[in-house]
Amino acid sequence: MSLDLLLPFGILLILVIYLIYTRNKFEKDIVNTYEEKFEQWKEHSNSNSENKKVCKELVGIIYKEEYNITVELIDESVRRNLQQGKYKIKDK
């Protein structure tokens, strides 16, 4: 009687081991494929170097006091640009 059940359990055990092995192989193949595609994308992608956008930086505050305009600088490195008149006025 024990031999009657040994054969189906043996087949089931072999089937489970086979399915685990094939699934692991499939997962490794998929991961390798995606890693290759990612490396190819990094080589052909130029968006990192070309499309760097310059961000705005707060360097000062402008106040109007009666008829006088006062500029308070937070970053002293722009003082020279202000004195030389290198700035733009933008209306909103």
VOGU-3710 file (C-alpha; in Angstrom, 3 decimals, decimal comma):
1> msldlllpfg> 0,000/0,000/0,000  2,840/2,420/0,681  4,232/1,748/-2,790  0,904/2,776/-4,321  1,230/6,310/-2,920  4,981/6,571/-3,412  4,734/6,792/-7,207  2,270/9,779/-7,348  4,197/11,662/-4,652  7,443/11,032/-6,533
11> illilviyli> 5,922/12,369/-9,757  4,528/15,367/-7,852  7,912/16,045/-6,245  9,705/15,884/-9,611  7,085/18,178/-11,164  7,438/20,748/-8,342  11,239/20,739/-8,607  11,030/21,162/-12,401  8,569/24,074/-12,106  10,709/25,830/-9,474
21> ytrnkfekdi> 13,815/25,424/-11,657  12,109/26,735/-14,816  10,599/29,680/-12,953  13,980/30,693/-11,506  15,561/30,410/-14,949  12,764/32,505/-16,485  13,113/35,205/-13,797  16,879/35,401/-14,316  16,395/35,722/-18,080  13,855/38,510/-17,644
31> vntyeekfeq> 16,080/40,397/-15,190  19,073/40,095/-17,532  16,995/41,290/-20,476  15,779/44,343/-18,574  19,286/45,138/-17,344  20,579/45,007/-20,935  17,741/47,238/-22,138  18,453/49,675/-19,309  22,152/49,822/-20,215  21,245/50,447/-23,862
41> wkehsnsnse> 18,842/53,178/-22,820  21,517/54,855/-20,680  23,955/54,811/-23,601  21,475/56,320/-26,053  19,826/58,743/-23,663  21,166/62,268/-24,000  18,459/63,909/-21,928  20,646/64,091/-18,812  23,334/66,258/-20,385  21,344/68,401/-22,819
51> nkkvckelvg> 18,140/69,259/-21,003  19,481/70,599/-17,746  17,228/73,430/-16,768  18,606/76,378/-14,844  16,563/76,873/-11,699  15,639/80,219/-10,234  17,416/81,203/-7,065  16,291/83,830/-4,593  19,168/86,295/-4,174  17,382/89,417/-3,069
61> iiykeeynit> 14,145/91,196/-2,244  12,898/94,469/-3,742  10,830/96,897/-1,645  9,076/100,119/-2,558  9,083/102,726/0,188  7,125/105,786/-0,879  9,137/106,928/-3,925  12,303/104,941/-3,256  13,071/101,375/-4,335  15,234/99,306/-1,984
71> velidesvrr> 16,978/96,058/-2,913  17,995/93,785/-0,057  20,544/91,214/-1,190  20,569/87,752/0,334  23,485/86,575/-1,809  26,257/89,142/-2,207  27,589/87,473/-5,383  24,980/89,295/-7,515  25,932/92,772/-6,343  28,295/93,226/-9,285
81> nlqqgkykik> 25,587/92,250/-11,810  23,190/94,750/-10,273  25,769/97,532/-10,313  26,618/96,843/-13,955  22,934/96,801/-14,883  22,849/93,149/-15,983  19,278/92,296/-15,129  15,880/91,951/-16,744  12,543/93,326/-15,588  9,673/90,913/-16,000
91> dk> 6,015/91,904/-15,650  3,416/89,437/-14,456
//
